[in-house]
Amino acid sequence: MKRAAIAGILLLVTTSLLAVTTDLASMYDRGKVAQEQPRLKSRITEIYEKAFRPNLLPAEQRALLGISFDTPLVCDPVLGYYSNYKTRVVTMPAVALLFFEDLCSAYAWLYAKG
């Protein structure tokens, strides 16, 4: 009985995640995401270089030496964030970054307007 309940919950969560992923992936026109992709990648790199890297300890900076960022167009917008320690590439879907940027703008607008 307990196994059946756990299997049911896992099935429900998986189905829900797939529905959310499909909705987010189709939220923006692919052309819009392709147009914004270079800017988003540049911005992520800039934030890392100017905001995060200077605040790392020397040992942390050495450990992260040579990392790069990838912002693919075709990737799961919810679960597509990952890193590969062998290639030293951190992957962040462009559509997810665009959504996060829009979400931050909306929160900033709401905060400014009270």
C-alpha atoms as a printed R data frame, in Angstrom:
    type eleno elety resid chain resno      x      y       z
1   ATOM     1    CA   MET     A     1  0.000  0.000   0.000
2   ATOM     2    CA   LYS     A     2  2.774  2.412   0.927
3   ATOM     3    CA   ARG     A     3  4.614  1.682  -2.347
4   ATOM     4    CA   ALA     A     4  1.478  2.373  -4.371
5   ATOM     5    CA   ALA     A     5  0.987  5.718  -2.625
6   ATOM     6    CA   ILE     A     6  4.606  6.736  -3.240
7   ATOM     7    CA   ALA     A     7  4.382  5.664  -6.890
8   ATOM     8    CA   GLY     A     8  1.167  7.676  -7.271
9   ATOM     9    CA   ILE     A     9  2.752 10.780  -5.761
10  ATOM    10    CA   LEU     A    10  5.823 10.443  -8.008
11  ATOM    11    CA   LEU     A    11  3.606 10.075 -11.062
12  ATOM    12    CA   LEU     A    12  1.619 13.161 -10.082
13  ATOM    13    CA   VAL     A    13  4.753 15.259  -9.477
14  ATOM    14    CA   THR     A    14  6.345 14.126 -12.749
15  ATOM    15    CA   THR     A    15  3.191 14.897 -14.729
16  ATOM    16    CA   SER     A    16  2.932 18.328 -13.091
17  ATOM    17    CA   LEU     A    17  6.576 19.147 -13.864
18  ATOM    18    CA   LEU     A    18  6.143 18.142 -17.493
19  ATOM    19    CA   ALA     A    19  3.078 20.387 -17.805
20  ATOM    20    CA   VAL     A    20  4.934 23.350 -16.282
21  ATOM    21    CA   THR     A    21  7.947 22.735 -18.525
22  ATOM    22    CA   THR     A    22  5.785 22.699 -21.645
23  ATOM    23    CA   ASP     A    23  4.038 25.923 -20.610
24  ATOM    24    CA   LEU     A    24  7.289 27.753 -19.849
25  ATOM    25    CA   ALA     A    25  9.003 26.537 -23.003
26  ATOM    26    CA   SER     A    26  6.179 27.903 -25.158
27  ATOM    27    CA   MET     A    27  5.714 31.141 -23.200
28  ATOM    28    CA   TYR     A    28  8.078 33.043 -25.506
29  ATOM    29    CA   ASP     A    29  8.394 32.990 -29.265
30  ATOM    30    CA   ARG     A    30 11.500 31.031 -30.254
31  ATOM    31    CA   GLY     A    31 12.697 33.984 -32.347
32  ATOM    32    CA   LYS     A    32 12.465 36.273 -29.316
33  ATOM    33    CA   VAL     A    33 14.514 33.844 -27.219
34  ATOM    34    CA   ALA     A    34 17.105 33.482 -30.017
35  ATOM    35    CA   GLN     A    35 17.352 37.282 -30.247
36  ATOM    36    CA   GLU     A    36 17.854 37.662 -26.475
37  ATOM    37    CA   GLN     A    37 20.199 34.676 -26.041
38  ATOM    38    CA   PRO     A    38 23.532 36.509 -26.674
39  ATOM    39    CA   ARG     A    39 22.565 39.340 -24.315
40  ATOM    40    CA   LEU     A    40 21.514 36.900 -21.591
41  ATOM    41    CA   LYS     A    41 24.752 34.922 -21.871
42  ATOM    42    CA   SER     A    42 26.788 38.124 -21.759
43  ATOM    43    CA   ARG     A    43 24.841 39.344 -18.724
44  ATOM    44    CA   ILE     A    44 25.315 36.068 -16.814
45  ATOM    45    CA   THR     A    45 29.054 36.202 -17.494
46  ATOM    46    CA   GLU     A    46 29.198 39.849 -16.412
47  ATOM    47    CA   ILE     A    47 27.327 39.167 -13.168
48  ATOM    48    CA   TYR     A    48 29.686 36.290 -12.382
49  ATOM    49    CA   GLU     A    49 32.824 38.320 -13.173
50  ATOM    50    CA   LYS     A    50 31.797 41.541 -11.401
51  ATOM    51    CA   ALA     A    51 29.572 40.412  -8.532
52  ATOM    52    CA   PHE     A    52 30.489 36.866  -7.547
53  ATOM    53    CA   ARG     A    53 34.095 36.228  -8.497
54  ATOM    54    CA   PRO     A    54 35.616 39.197  -6.602
55  ATOM    55    CA   ASN     A    55 33.924 38.002  -3.406
56  ATOM    56    CA   LEU     A    56 35.299 34.472  -3.557
57  ATOM    57    CA   LEU     A    57 38.229 33.348  -1.465
58  ATOM    58    CA   PRO     A    58 41.480 32.776  -3.401
59  ATOM    59    CA   ALA     A    59 41.063 28.992  -3.161
60  ATOM    60    CA   GLU     A    60 37.506 29.281  -4.500
61  ATOM    61    CA   GLN     A    61 38.668 31.490  -7.361
62  ATOM    62    CA   ARG     A    62 41.329 28.920  -8.301
63  ATOM    63    CA   ALA     A    63 38.758 26.119  -8.132
64  ATOM    64    CA   LEU     A    64 36.439 28.000 -10.521
65  ATOM    65    CA   LEU     A    65 39.174 29.084 -12.922
66  ATOM    66    CA   GLY     A    66 38.193 28.457 -16.530
67  ATOM    67    CA   ILE     A    67 34.451 27.987 -16.106
68  ATOM    68    CA   SER     A    68 32.155 29.157 -18.879
69  ATOM    69    CA   PHE     A    69 28.427 29.577 -19.305
70  ATOM    70    CA   ASP     A    70 26.141 28.116 -21.942
71  ATOM    71    CA   THR     A    71 22.600 29.348 -22.646
72  ATOM    72    CA   PRO     A    72 21.045 26.870 -25.088
73  ATOM    73    CA   LEU     A    73 17.789 27.602 -26.881
74  ATOM    74    CA   VAL     A    74 16.628 24.004 -26.760
75  ATOM    75    CA   CYS     A    75 16.653 22.843 -23.167
76  ATOM    76    CA   ASP     A    76 14.227 22.089 -20.373
77  ATOM    77    CA   PRO     A    77 13.422 25.533 -18.892
78  ATOM    78    CA   VAL     A    78 12.744 24.110 -15.415
79  ATOM    79    CA   LEU     A    79 15.223 21.272 -15.020
80  ATOM    80    CA   GLY     A    80 17.766 22.402 -17.611
81  ATOM    81    CA   TYR     A    81 20.157 24.079 -15.172
82  ATOM    82    CA   TYR     A    82 23.240 21.944 -14.673
83  ATOM    83    CA   SER     A    83 27.015 21.959 -14.693
84  ATOM    84    CA   ASN     A    84 29.618 19.605 -16.054
85  ATOM    85    CA   TYR     A    85 32.715 19.527 -13.892
86  ATOM    86    CA   LYS     A    86 34.782 17.849 -16.624
87  ATOM    87    CA   THR     A    87 34.141 20.500 -19.285
88  ATOM    88    CA   ARG     A    88 33.710 23.276 -16.666
89  ATOM    89    CA   VAL     A    89 30.528 24.504 -18.373
90  ATOM    90    CA   VAL     A    90 27.509 25.792 -16.460
91  ATOM    91    CA   THR     A    91 24.322 25.464 -18.521
92  ATOM    92    CA   MET     A    92 21.313 27.750 -18.062
93  ATOM    93    CA   PRO     A    93 18.451 27.677 -20.598
94  ATOM    94    CA   ALA     A    94 17.937 31.010 -22.363
95  ATOM    95    CA   VAL     A    95 14.143 30.740 -22.014
96  ATOM    96    CA   ALA     A    96 14.464 30.236 -18.246
97  ATOM    97    CA   LEU     A    97 16.800 33.230 -17.917
98  ATOM    98    CA   LEU     A    98 14.395 35.385 -19.913
99  ATOM    99    CA   PHE     A    99 11.521 34.303 -17.677
100 ATOM   100    CA   PHE     A   100 13.571 35.001 -14.543
101 ATOM   101    CA   GLU     A   101 14.487 38.456 -15.877
102 ATOM   102    CA   ASP     A   102 10.818 39.243 -16.567
103 ATOM   103    CA   LEU     A   103  9.831 37.952 -13.131
104 ATOM   104    CA   CYS     A   104 12.419 40.208 -11.458
105 ATOM   105    CA   SER     A   105 11.145 43.195 -13.450
106 ATOM   106    CA   ALA     A   106  7.583 42.454 -12.367
107 ATOM   107    CA   TYR     A   107  8.584 42.222  -8.701
108 ATOM   108    CA   ALA     A   108 10.569 45.473  -8.981
109 ATOM   109    CA   TRP     A   109  7.570 47.205 -10.537
110 ATOM   110    CA   LEU     A   110  5.251 45.907  -7.803
111 ATOM   111    CA   TYR     A   111  7.692 47.018  -5.102
112 ATOM   112    CA   ALA     A   112  8.037 50.495  -6.634
113 ATOM   113    CA   LYS     A   113  4.264 50.883  -6.960
114 ATOM   114    CA   GLY     A   114  3.580 49.654  -3.434
